[in-house]
Amino acid sequence: MQSVNTIAGLPADHSFVKGLDKTPANHVAFSPISFLERSALVFPKKTAIIHGALQQNWLDTLTRSRQLASGLQALGIKTGDTVAVMLPNTPPMVEAHFGVPMSGAILNCLNTRLDAASIAFMLNHGEAKLVIFDSEFAPAMKEALAILKRDHGREPIVFEALDEPFVAPDQTITQRTYEALVASGDPSFEVVLPADEWQSICLNYTSGTTGDPKGVVYSHRGAAMNAISNILEWDMPKHPVYLWTLPLFHCNGWCFPWAVAARAGVNVCLRKIDAQTIFDLIREHGVTHYCAAPIVHGLLVNAPDAMKTNLPQGVKGMVAGAAPPAAMIEGMETMGFELTHVYGLTEVYGPAAVCVKHEDWDKLDISERARLNSRQGVRYHLQADVQVLDPETMAPVPWDGETMGEIMFRGNITMKGYLKNPKATEAAFAGGWFHSGDLAVQYPDGYVKIKDRSKDIIISGGENISSIEVEDVLYRHPAVLAAAVVAKPDPKWGETPCAFLELKPGAKVTPEEIIDFCKLHMAHFKVPRTVIFGDVPKTSTGKIQKFELRKQASTT
């Protein structure tokens, strides 16, 4: 087969392109690491990170990231090794997004809400060579490391990040501190961009449709592209003040650590979600941008009016997950905030589609604007395409707003694949598209809107919960014969797990006892809020009819 120059569309040996090869002068791997270096060069004294009394500039952030990278390499961390972190939205978490990939390693951000067994699974599956954790999570990490050693014989190097005065360490499990690790590094460490932009930069775990999480692998190229797309979708100017209401462990904060660095902005850190604290930080630091799940936006809208006095106008909020209802849009407008609705999954670096608003929408009443803004929208600038396709034929569905198909993505803002899971990767990329598993329609203007989920995933407060994982725990209870878990609509969390249980003959148990049992075996946010006893409907082949249970859950 004759090779083709993909840019010129000509044979590679054609006289026009002969000798026009990649060289160090005309081709450098695309990586978000370079965003930090530029901001430190151009705006060295501009504030980069605010956390309590700490105000750290961009030059110091680059220096500390270099020291982190150097310290990791001195401990034997090599290109392709995994460094796991379990940190809240604090300065070490921001620095890890640069220092870890600068060392050549892959950053694995762990969900801070997970139980010890889940953490141990991820540390083993991702083969973490080194772990950095915040003191707040010492009990869970101690238990996870014990499981990891007992069941898998792994003992990663462990460092603890102290965050006093916010958290007083009362259960230290190592004498090695994050600050000591940074101090051990060379501040003049030479940053070398990856030789290949396809090199892995991050590993993120998602529940998927099975109990065991799947490891989603990102590339340097994809991370940089999504970061730039974030800037373009928001028209983000130089020096934005970004409040970290979104967990940095979630799809690497939707790639905003790198987007903020590219614009030499300010990372305003926030350990915990609290309406009063959020409003205080917005006022004190002049916050211009923030991202959050619908529950956080709802928390702000429904906060007492006394909290909302003297807020700066034009604050931009980004929401993903459930579509913003009219009440949320109206509440945001009343506060003077501007809301942008985005859509995506872990597999596409967080948001990779956006509901782009048009000026003529401003003239419409609130209910019509809410209807238009509830759509998942169109592709991000640097994503090649998002369409609703028939999953069987892979043909586009008619753009009539009625014919359902599956949302599919194609482009650079799509994962490399699932770690150690070629079967799942092949299925996800069947037909040359990433299959989201979300059923939707496409309107005449090209905008996409989700109608249902083909995956049995419950999205609660912005977190994915695998129904199968919850069912596995329920089946461990001695009184349970059959279990099925579906999403129950919830005004605060969007969705919560609802468990339908068929008990063994003669067994007696209360809903409260079931809930207490679940709390012993899984993270509390995954525990069913509702437990219903009775016969679980099944097909003739014994398959549980979850669509019937969803109907029941929505009316219970």
C-alpha positions in Angstrom: 0.0 0.0 0.0 1.4 3.4 -1.0 1.9 5.7 2.0 0.2 9.1 1.9 1.1 12.4 3.3 -2.1 13.1 5.3 -1.6 16.8 5.3 -1.0 17.4 1.6 -3.0 14.4 0.4 -0.1 13.4 -1.8 2.1 10.3 -1.9 4.9 10.6 0.6 7.5 10.4 -2.2 5.9 13.1 -4.3 8.4 15.7 -5.3 6.4 18.4 -3.6 6.7 16.9 -0.1 9.9 15.0 -0.5 12.3 16.0 2.3 9.6 17.8 4.3 10.1 15.6 7.4 9.5 16.1 11.1 12.5 17.6 12.8 13.1 19.0 16.3 12.7 22.4 14.6 9.2 21.9 13.3 7.6 19.2 15.5 7.3 19.0 19.3 5.0 16.7 21.2 1.8 18.4 22.3 1.6 18.4 26.2 -0.1 20.5 28.8 3.2 20.6 30.7 4.3 23.4 28.4 1.4 25.6 29.6 3.0 25.8 33.0 6.4 26.6 31.6 5.1 29.5 29.5 3.1 31.1 32.3 6.0 30.9 34.7 8.2 32.6 32.0 5.7 35.3 31.0 3.9 35.9 34.3 6.3 34.6 37.0 4.9 36.8 39.8 1.2 36.4 39.0 -0.6 34.4 41.6 -1.2 30.8 40.6 -2.6 29.2 43.8 -4.5 30.5 46.7 -5.2 28.3 49.7 -6.1 30.0 53.0 -3.2 32.3 53.8 -1.0 30.8 51.0 -0.6 32.8 47.8 1.9 31.0 45.4 3.0 32.5 42.1 3.5 30.8 38.8 7.3 30.7 39.0 7.2 29.0 42.4 4.6 26.6 41.1 6.9 25.6 38.2 9.9 25.3 40.6 8.0 23.1 43.0 6.6 21.0 40.2 10.2 20.5 38.9 11.3 19.5 42.4 8.4 17.0 42.6 9.4 15.5 39.3 13.1 15.3 40.4 12.2 13.8 43.7 10.1 11.1 42.1 12.8 10.2 39.6 15.4 10.0 42.5 13.1 7.4 44.1 13.2 5.3 41.0 10.0 6.4 39.3 10.4 6.0 35.5 8.5 6.8 32.4 5.3 4.8 32.3 5.2 4.1 36.1 2.0 5.0 37.9 1.9 7.6 40.8 -1.4 7.5 42.6 -2.7 10.5 44.6 -5.6 10.7 47.0 -5.9 14.4 47.6 -8.6 17.1 48.0 -8.5 20.3 46.0 -5.3 21.6 47.6 -2.0 22.9 46.3 -0.3 19.5 46.2 -3.1 18.2 43.9 -2.6 21.1 41.5 1.2 20.6 41.5 0.8 16.8 41.0 -0.9 17.5 37.6 2.4 18.9 36.4 5.2 17.4 38.5 4.1 13.8 38.0 3.9 13.9 34.2 7.1 15.9 34.2 8.8 12.9 35.7 7.4 10.8 32.8 5.0 9.0 35.2 1.3 8.5 34.8 -0.9 10.4 37.3 -3.7 8.3 38.9 -6.1 10.5 40.9 -8.2 8.5 43.3 -11.7 9.4 44.3 -11.5 10.6 47.9 -15.0 9.2 48.6 -14.0 5.6 47.9 -13.8 2.7 50.5 -10.6 0.9 51.2 -11.4 -2.1 49.1 -12.0 0.0 46.0 -8.8 2.0 46.6 -6.8 -1.3 47.0 -8.2 -2.6 43.7 -7.1 0.6 41.8 -3.7 0.7 43.4 -3.1 -3.0 42.4 -4.7 -2.8 38.9 -2.8 0.5 38.1 0.4 -0.9 39.6 1.0 2.3 41.6 4.7 2.5 42.5 4.2 5.5 44.7 1.2 7.0 46.6 0.6 10.5 47.9 -2.4 11.0 50.2 -3.9 13.8 52.4 -4.0 13.3 56.2 -7.8 13.3 56.1 -7.8 10.1 54.2 -5.2 8.3 56.4 -7.7 5.7 57.9 -9.0 4.6 54.4 -5.5 4.6 52.9 -4.0 2.6 55.8 -6.7 -0.1 55.4 -6.3 0.0 51.6 -2.5 -0.5 51.8 -3.0 -3.4 54.2 -5.3 -5.1 51.7 -2.9 -4.4 48.9 0.0 -6.0 50.7 -2.1 -8.9 52.0 -3.9 -9.8 48.7 -1.4 -8.7 46.1 2.0 -8.4 47.8 2.4 -4.8 46.7 4.0 -2.2 48.9 4.2 1.2 47.1 6.3 4.1 48.5 3.9 6.3 50.5 4.0 10.0 51.3 1.5 12.0 53.4 0.5 15.6 52.5 -0.1 17.6 55.6 -2.6 20.5 55.3 -2.5 22.3 58.6 -4.3 24.2 59.9 -7.2 22.8 57.8 -6.6 19.2 59.0 -4.7 18.1 62.0 -3.1 14.7 61.3 -4.3 12.3 64.0 -3.5 9.0 62.3 -0.2 9.4 60.5 0.8 6.2 58.7 4.2 7.4 57.4 6.9 9.8 58.4 7.5 10.7 54.8 5.8 14.0 53.9 4.9 15.6 50.6 6.9 18.7 51.5 9.9 16.6 52.2 9.5 14.9 48.8 9.4 18.3 47.1 12.3 19.7 49.1 14.4 16.7 48.1 14.1 17.6 44.4 16.3 19.7 42.2 14.7 23.2 41.5 16.6 23.3 38.2 15.4 19.9 37.1 15.3 20.0 33.3 11.7 19.4 32.0 11.7 17.2 29.0 8.4 17.0 27.0 7.4 13.4 26.1 9.0 12.2 22.9 5.6 11.1 21.7 2.4 13.0 22.6 0.6 9.7 22.6 2.4 8.9 25.8 0.1 8.3 28.7 -0.4 11.3 31.1 -3.2 10.1 33.4 -5.2 7.1 34.6 -8.7 7.6 35.8 -11.1 4.9 37.0 -14.8 4.8 36.1 -17.4 2.3 37.4 -18.7 1.5 33.9 -21.4 -1.3 33.9 -19.5 -3.8 36.0 -18.5 -4.0 39.6 -14.8 -3.6 39.0 -13.9 -0.1 37.8 -12.3 0.3 34.4 -9.0 2.3 34.1 -9.3 5.0 31.5 -6.0 6.2 30.0 -5.4 9.7 28.8 -2.6 11.0 26.5 -0.6 14.2 26.7 -2.2 15.2 23.4 -5.7 14.7 24.5 -5.3 16.4 27.8 -3.8 19.5 26.1 -6.5 19.6 23.5 -9.4 19.4 26.0 -7.7 22.1 28.1 -7.6 24.4 25.1 -11.2 23.5 24.2 -12.3 24.5 27.7 -10.7 27.9 27.2 -12.4 28.3 23.8 -15.9 27.2 25.0 -15.8 29.7 27.8 -13.9 32.5 26.0 -11.6 32.3 29.0 -9.5 35.5 29.2 -6.0 35.9 30.7 -5.7 35.5 34.4 -9.2 34.1 35.2 -9.8 33.4 38.9 -11.0 29.7 39.0 -12.6 28.3 42.1 -12.1 24.5 42.6 -15.6 23.4 43.4 -15.2 20.5 41.1 -13.2 17.6 42.5 -9.7 17.5 40.9 -9.9 13.7 41.0 -12.9 13.8 38.6 -11.5 13.4 35.1 -8.5 15.5 36.3 -10.9 18.4 37.1 -12.2 18.2 33.5 -8.6 19.2 32.4 -9.0 22.6 34.0 -5.7 22.5 35.9 -4.0 22.7 32.5 -6.5 25.2 31.1 -6.0 27.6 34.1 -2.2 27.2 33.6 -2.5 28.1 29.9 -4.2 31.4 30.8 -2.0 32.1 33.8 -5.0 32.1 36.0 -5.5 31.7 39.7 -6.4 28.3 41.3 -8.5 29.1 44.4 -8.4 25.9 46.4 -11.4 24.5 48.3 -11.2 21.4 50.5 -14.9 20.9 51.1 -18.2 22.1 49.5 -19.9 24.6 51.7 -22.2 27.4 50.4 -21.0 30.0 52.8 -17.3 29.3 52.1 -17.9 29.3 48.3 -19.7 32.7 48.4 -17.0 34.1 50.7 -14.2 33.0 48.4 -16.0 34.4 45.3 -16.3 37.8 47.0 -12.8 37.8 48.6 -10.9 36.7 45.5 -13.1 37.9 42.7 -13.8 34.5 41.3 -14.7 34.5 37.6 -15.1 30.8 36.8 -16.1 27.5 38.5 -17.4 24.1 37.5 -19.7 21.8 39.5 -22.2 19.0 39.4 -25.9 20.1 39.5 -26.1 19.5 43.2 -23.5 22.2 43.9 -25.3 24.7 41.7 -28.5 23.9 43.5 -26.8 24.4 46.8 -25.8 27.9 45.8 -29.2 28.8 44.3 -31.1 27.6 47.3 -28.7 29.2 49.9 -30.2 32.0 52.1 -30.3 35.4 50.4 -28.1 36.8 53.2 -25.2 34.7 51.9 -25.5 36.2 48.4 -25.0 39.9 49.1 -22.3 41.9 47.2 -21.4 39.1 44.8 -19.5 40.0 41.7 -21.5 40.0 38.5 -20.8 37.8 35.4 -19.4 34.8 37.3 -19.3 31.9 34.9 -20.5 28.5 36.1 -20.2 25.2 34.1 -22.6 22.4 34.9 -22.6 18.8 33.7 -24.7 15.8 34.5 -28.4 16.4 34.8 -29.7 19.1 32.5 -30.1 22.5 34.3 -33.8 23.0 35.1 -35.6 26.4 34.7 -35.4 27.1 38.4 -31.6 26.6 38.4 -31.1 28.9 35.4 -33.4 31.5 36.9 -31.6 31.3 40.2 -28.2 31.7 38.6 -29.4 34.7 36.6 -30.8 36.3 39.8 -27.3 36.0 41.4 -25.8 37.5 38.2 -24.1 34.2 37.2 -23.9 32.8 33.7 -24.4 29.0 33.3 -23.0 26.8 30.6 -24.2 23.2 30.1 -21.6 20.7 29.1 -21.7 16.9 28.5 -19.1 14.1 28.6 -17.8 11.1 30.3 -14.5 10.0 31.9 -13.6 8.4 28.5 -13.7 11.8 26.8 -11.6 13.7 29.4 -14.8 15.0 31.1 -16.8 17.5 28.9 -16.4 17.1 25.2 -19.7 18.6 24.1 -21.3 21.9 25.0 -24.7 23.4 24.7 -23.6 26.6 22.9 -26.0 29.4 23.6 -27.2 31.9 21.0 -28.0 35.6 21.4 -31.6 35.2 20.2 -32.2 32.7 23.1 -32.0 35.7 25.5 -35.3 37.0 24.1 -37.1 33.8 25.0 -39.0 33.1 28.2 -37.3 31.2 31.0 -39.1 27.9 30.2 -38.0 27.9 26.5 -34.5 28.9 27.4 -34.4 26.0 29.9 -35.6 23.6 27.2 -32.8 24.7 24.8 -30.2 24.7 27.5 -31.1 21.2 28.7 -29.6 19.7 25.6 -26.2 18.2 25.6 -25.3 20.2 22.6 -22.5 20.0 20.0 -18.9 19.0 19.9 -16.1 20.8 21.7 -13.9 22.9 19.4 -11.0 20.3 19.3 -13.2 17.2 19.3 -13.7 15.9 15.8 -17.3 14.9 16.1 -20.3 13.9 18.3 -23.3 12.3 16.7 -26.3 10.2 17.5 -25.9 6.9 15.6 -27.8 3.7 15.3 -25.5 1.3 17.3 -26.4 -1.6 15.1 -25.9 -0.1 11.6 -23.6 2.9 12.7 -25.7 5.1 10.5 -26.7 8.6 11.7 -30.2 8.9 13.0 -32.5 11.5 11.3 -32.0 15.0 12.9 -35.7 15.1 13.8 -35.5 15.4 17.6 -37.5 12.1 17.9 -35.5 9.1 16.5 -33.3 7.6 19.2 -29.8 6.3 18.8 -26.6 6.3 20.8 -24.3 9.3 21.4 -20.9 8.6 20.0 -17.7 10.6 19.9 -14.8 10.6 17.6 -11.5 12.6 17.8 -8.5 13.5 19.9 -10.5 14.2 23.0 -11.1 10.5 23.4 -9.3 8.1 25.7 -6.5 5.8 24.6 -8.5 2.9 25.9 -9.1 0.9 29.0 -6.0 -0.3 30.9 -5.5 -4.1 30.6 -8.9 -4.5 29.1 -8.6 -5.0 25.3 -12.1 -6.5 25.0 -13.8 -3.5 26.6 -11.7 -1.2 24.6 -12.6 -2.9 21.3 -16.3 -2.8 22.2 -16.1 0.9 23.2 -14.4 1.8 19.8 -16.5 -0.5 17.6 -17.1 1.0 14.1 -14.5 3.8 14.6 -16.5 5.7 17.2 -16.5 5.8 21.0 -19.8 4.4 22.2 -21.1 6.5 25.2 -23.9 4.1 26.1 -26.3 7.1 26.3 -29.4 7.0 24.2 -30.4 10.3 22.6 -31.9 12.2 19.8 -30.4 14.8 17.5 -32.3 18.0 16.6 -32.4 19.8 13.2 -29.8 22.3 14.4 -27.4 19.4 15.2 -27.8 19.6 19.0 -27.9 16.3 20.9 -30.2 15.5 23.8 -30.1 12.5 26.1 -33.3 10.6 26.4 -32.3 7.6 28.5 -29.2 5.6 29.6 -28.4 2.2 28.1 -25.9 1.6 31.0 -27.1 0.7 34.4 -25.3 3.6 35.9 -26.7 5.8 38.7 -25.3 9.4 38.6 -25.6 10.7 42.2 -24.3 14.2 42.9 -22.0 14.0 39.9 -20.6 10.6 40.9 -21.1 7.4 39.0 -22.4 4.4 40.9 -22.4 0.9 39.3 -25.7 -0.8 40.1 -24.0 -4.2 39.7 -21.5 -3.2 42.4 -24.3 -2.4 44.8 -26.1 -5.6 43.9 -23.0 -7.6 44.6 -23.0 -6.3 48.2 -26.7 -6.9 48.6 -26.4 -10.5 47.5 -23.9 -11.0 50.4 -26.7 -10.5 52.9 -28.0 -13.8 54.2 -31.6 -12.8 53.8 -31.4 -11.7 50.1 -32.5 -14.1 47.3 -32.6 -11.6 44.4 -31.5 -8.0 44.2 -31.8 -5.3 41.6 -30.7 -1.7 41.9 -31.9 1.2 39.7 -31.8 4.9 39.8 -34.5 6.8 41.7 -34.9 10.5 40.8 -33.9 12.7 43.7 -34.4 16.5 43.8 -31.1 17.1 45.6 -28.7 14.4 44.2 -30.2 14.0 40.8 -30.4 10.2 41.3 -29.9 7.8 44.2 -29.7 4.0 44.3 -33.0 2.3 44.9 -32.8 -1.4 45.9 -35.5 -4.0 45.1 -35.0 -7.1 47.1 -36.6 -10.5 47.0 -36.0 -12.3 50.3 -35.4 -15.9 51.0 -38.4 -17.9 52.4 -38.8 -17.2 56.1 -36.2 -14.4 56.2 -37.0 -11.2 58.0 -35.0 -8.0 57.7 -35.8 -4.3 57.8 -34.8 -1.6 55.2 -32.6 0.0 57.9 -30.7 -3.3 58.5 -30.1 -3.6 54.8 -28.8 0.0 54.6 -26.5 -0.5 57.7 -25.2 -3.7 56.1 -24.3 -1.9 52.9 -22.5 0.9 54.8 -20.1 -1.8 56.1 -19.1 -2.9 52.6 -19.1 0.2 50.3 -18.6 3.9 50.2 -21.6 5.6 51.8 -22.6 7.6 48.7 -23.2 4.3 47.0 -25.5 2.9 49.6 -29.2 2.6 48.6 -31.4 5.4 50.0 -34.6 3.3 49.3 -35.1 -0.4 49.9 -38.3 -2.1 48.6 -39.2 -5.7 49.4 -41.2 -7.9 47.0 -41.0 -10.2 44.0 -38.5 -8.9 41.5 -40.0 -9.0 37.9 -38.1 -11.3 35.5 -38.3 -12.4 31.9 -38.9 -16.0 30.9 -35.2 -16.5 30.8 -34.7 -15.2 34.4 -33.3 -11.8 33.4 -34.5 -9.0 35.8 -36.7 -6.4 34.1 -35.0 -3.3 35.2 -37.2 -1.1 33.0 -40.2 -2.1 35.1 -38.3 -1.3 38.3 -37.3 2.1 37.0 -40.9 3.0 36.5 -41.7 1.9 40.0 -38.8 3.7 41.5 -39.8 7.0 39.8 -43.3 6.8 41.4 -42.3 5.5 44.9 
